[in-house]
């Protein structure tokens, strides 16, 4: 029985290109089904998703505004202390609200289903890895999911409120009233959340690239200054064009970059130690 199981494992690693495509198709299908099921759940909880989550950063009592208000008051200022937001939302398309409901539910399904998507990806890749590589990659799904959700929370509680505050209170003239189109607001919140979630995957990306030999700690240190400039440029894209917001967003990404150098160093040391053991 054990031999039979081993044979099945071996045949899985020796599959043809078309068989690998068929295997990938089933992994993608299962991931899509999981996303759709979670999207359906999000669709049914429309009130909570929109009133509490999507429109959360547009409410004056949002936790980020309360925290920043207290900090600013302790410094003798009165920033982020709102009684009401100086803007409204409007829908200009016949199917605008329904379309927003559908797409928001799908994106919610993708975010909530991220660990399962990683699990299916891991199931597809794992048979092609060596036993030692599978062992060293243990915990990949947990760490990658944790980083992603930390990024999502950072985007939601930091990037999105800063963007909403800046663009919502910005005026070229007192005669102009801010009435934001529903899809525009949702797209901004969605971009802030997803972009932050992806950026927080930097240590995982560096780990993989170091593992396959495309990155080393020396390369990361050498191009540190260029990386910081790129981080600032990326922060400028996903945040409002004021220095304070860009600095707030850049700090955790710079920390993640330094952590990535440390991770790359560990991977290289481990690879070298294993190579020395094999050569003995």
C-alpha positions in Angstrom: 0.0 0.0 0.0 2.9 2.4 0.9 4.6 1.6 -2.5 1.3 2.3 -4.3 1.1 5.7 -2.7 4.7 6.5 -3.5 4.1 5.5 -7.1 1.1 7.9 -7.3 3.3 10.7 -5.9 6.1 10.0 -8.4 3.6 9.9 -11.4 2.3 13.3 -10.3 5.8 14.8 -10.5 6.4 13.1 -13.9 3.2 14.4 -15.6 3.3 15.8 -19.1 2.8 19.5 -19.9 -0.9 19.0 -20.8 -1.5 17.0 -17.6 0.1 19.8 -15.6 -2.3 22.2 -17.3 -5.3 20.0 -16.5 -4.1 19.8 -12.9 -3.7 23.6 -12.8 -7.2 24.0 -14.2 -8.7 22.1 -11.4 -6.8 24.1 -8.8 -8.0 27.3 -10.4 -11.5 26.0 -10.6 -11.6 25.1 -6.9 -10.1 28.6 -6.0 -12.7 30.3 -8.2 -15.6 28.3 -6.5 -14.3 29.3 -3.1 -14.1 32.9 -4.1 -17.7 32.8 -5.5 -19.1 31.1 -2.4 -17.5 33.8 -0.2 -18.6 36.5 -2.6 -22.2 35.2 -2.3 -21.9 35.4 1.5 -20.6 39.0 1.2 -23.5 39.8 -1.3 -26.1 38.6 1.3 -24.5 40.9 4.0 -24.9 44.0 1.9 -25.8 46.3 4.8 -22.8 45.4 6.9 -20.3 45.4 4.0 -21.3 48.8 2.7 -22.5 50.7 5.8 -19.8 49.5 8.2 -16.8 48.6 6.0 -16.9 50.4 2.6 -18.3 53.6 3.9 -16.5 53.3 7.3 -13.7 55.8 6.3 -16.3 58.3 5.2 -17.8 58.5 8.8 -16.4 61.2 11.2 -16.3 58.6 14.1 -14.0 56.2 12.2 -11.3 54.8 14.6 -8.4 56.3 12.6 -9.9 59.8 12.8 -10.6 59.5 16.5 -7.0 58.4 17.2 -5.5 61.1 15.0 -7.8 63.7 16.5 -6.6 62.9 20.0 -2.9 62.9 18.9 -3.3 66.3 17.1 -5.1 67.8 20.1 -2.3 66.7 22.4 0.1 68.6 20.0 -2.1 71.7 20.2 -3.8 71.2 16.8 -7.3 70.2 15.7 -6.6 68.0 12.7 -8.9 65.0 11.8 -11.5 66.2 14.3 -14.7 66.0 12.2 -18.3 66.5 13.2 -19.4 65.6 9.6 -17.7 65.0 6.3 -17.9 67.8 3.8 -19.0 65.6 0.9 -21.8 63.3 -0.3 -22.0 60.2 -2.6 -24.1 59.9 -5.7 -24.9 57.3 -8.3 -25.0 58.5 -11.9 -25.6 55.1 -13.7 -28.8 53.1 -13.9 -27.0 49.9 -12.9 -24.4 51.7 -10.8 -25.5 50.5 -7.3 -26.1 46.9 -8.4 -22.8 46.8 -10.2 -21.0 48.2 -7.2 -22.7 45.5 -5.0 -21.7 42.7 -7.4 -18.0 43.8 -7.8 -17.6 44.6 -4.1 -18.8 41.2 -3.2 -16.4 39.5 -5.6 -13.4 41.5 -4.3 -14.5 40.7 -0.7 -14.5 37.0 -1.8 -11.0 37.3 -3.2 -9.7 39.0 0.0 -11.4 36.5 2.4 -10.5 33.5 0.2 -6.8 34.5 -0.1 -5.5 31.8 2.2 -7.4 29.1 0.3 -6.1 30.5 -3.0 -2.6 30.1 -1.6 -3.4 26.6 -0.4 -4.5 25.6 -3.9 -1.3 27.2 -5.4 0.8 25.3 -2.9 -0.9 22.0 -3.7 0.0 22.6 -7.4 3.6 23.5 -6.7 4.5 21.2 -3.8 4.8 17.9 -5.7 7.6 19.4 -7.8 9.6 20.5 -4.8 12.3 18.4 -3.0 11.5 17.0 0.4 13.9 19.5 2.0 12.3 22.4 0.1 8.8 21.4 1.2 10.1 21.2 4.8 11.8 24.6 4.7 8.6 26.1 3.2 6.4 24.9 6.0 4.2 27.7 7.3 4.2 29.5 3.9 0.4 29.7 3.7 0.1 31.0 7.2 2.9 33.7 6.9 1.8 34.8 3.5 -1.8 35.1 4.6 -0.9 36.9 7.8 1.2 39.5 5.8 -1.6 40.0 3.3 -4.2 40.6 6.0 -1.9 42.9 7.9 -1.5 44.9 4.6 -5.2 44.9 4.0 -5.8 46.3 7.6 -3.0 48.9 7.1 -4.6 49.9 3.8 -8.1 50.1 5.3 -7.2 51.9 8.5 -4.3 54.1 7.3 -4.2 54.6 3.5 -7.9 54.8 2.8 -8.8 57.3 5.6 -5.8 59.6 4.6 -7.0 59.5 1.0 -10.6 60.1 1.9 -9.7 63.0 4.2 -7.4 64.7 1.7 -9.6 64.4 -1.4 -12.9 64.8 0.6 -11.8 68.1 2.2 -9.8 69.5 -0.7 -11.5 72.5 -2.5 -10.3 74.9 -5.2 -13.2 77.2 -4.3 -15.9 77.4 -1.6 -18.5 77.5 -4.4 -17.7 73.9 -5.4 -19.4 71.1 -3.5 -17.9 67.7 -3.4 -20.3 65.1 -4.6 -18.4 61.9 -5.3 -19.5 59.2 -7.7 -20.1 55.9 -5.9 -17.8 53.9 -8.1 -15.0 56.4 -7.8 -15.0 56.2 -4.0 -15.2 52.4 -3.9 -12.4 52.1 -6.4 -10.2 54.3 -4.2 -10.9 52.2 -1.0 -10.4 49.0 -3.0 -7.1 50.1 -4.5 -5.8 51.3 -1.1 -6.6 47.9 0.5 -5.4 45.6 -2.2 -2.3 47.5 -3.0 -1.3 47.5 0.6 -2.0 43.8 0.9 0.2 43.0 -2.1 3.0 45.3 -0.9 3.1 43.5 2.5 4.0 40.3 0.6 7.5 41.7 0.0 9.3 39.4 2.4 7.6 36.4 0.8 8.6 37.6 -2.7 12.2 38.2 -1.5 12.3 34.7 0.1 11.2 33.0 -3.1 13.6 35.1 -5.3 16.5 34.3 -3.0 15.6 30.7 -2.9 15.8 30.4 -6.7 19.0 32.5 -6.8 17.8 35.7 -8.3 18.3 37.8 -5.2 21.0 38.0 -2.5 21.3 40.2 0.6 24.2 42.0 -1.1 22.0 43.0 -4.1 19.2 44.2 -1.7 21.7 46.3 0.3 23.4 47.7 -2.9 20.1 48.9 -4.3 18.6 50.0 -1.0 18.6 53.7 -1.9 16.9 53.0 -5.3 14.3 50.8 -3.5 13.5 53.5 -1.0 12.9 56.0 -3.9 10.7 53.4 -5.6 8.8 52.9 -2.3 8.2 56.6 -2.0 7.0 56.8 -5.6 4.6 53.9 -5.0 3.4 55.5 -1.8 2.7 58.7 -3.8 0.6 56.7 -6.2 -1.7 55.1 -3.6 -1.8 58.0 -1.2 -2.8 61.7 -1.4 0.0 64.0 -2.6 1.0 65.3 0.8 4.3 64.5 2.5 2.8 63.4 5.8 0.6 60.7 4.2 3.5 59.4 2.0 5.8 59.2 5.0 3.2 57.3 7.1 2.7 54.8 4.3 6.4 54.5 3.5 7.6 53.7 7.0 6.1 50.1 7.3 7.2 49.3 3.7 10.8 50.4 4.4 10.7 48.2 7.6 9.5 45.3 5.5 12.4 45.9 3.0 14.9 45.7 5.9 13.2 42.5 7.2 13.4 41.1 3.6 17.2 41.7 3.7 17.4 39.7 6.9 15.3 36.9 5.5 17.4 36.8 2.3 20.5 36.6 4.5 19.1 33.6 6.5 18.1 31.8 3.2 21.6 32.3 1.7 23.3 31.0 4.9 21.0 28.0 5.0 21.7 27.2 1.3 25.4 27.5 1.9 25.3 25.2 4.9 23.3 22.6 3.1 25.7 22.8 0.1 28.7 22.3 2.5 27.0 19.3 4.1 26.4 17.7 0.6 30.0 18.2 -0.4 31.3 16.3 2.6 
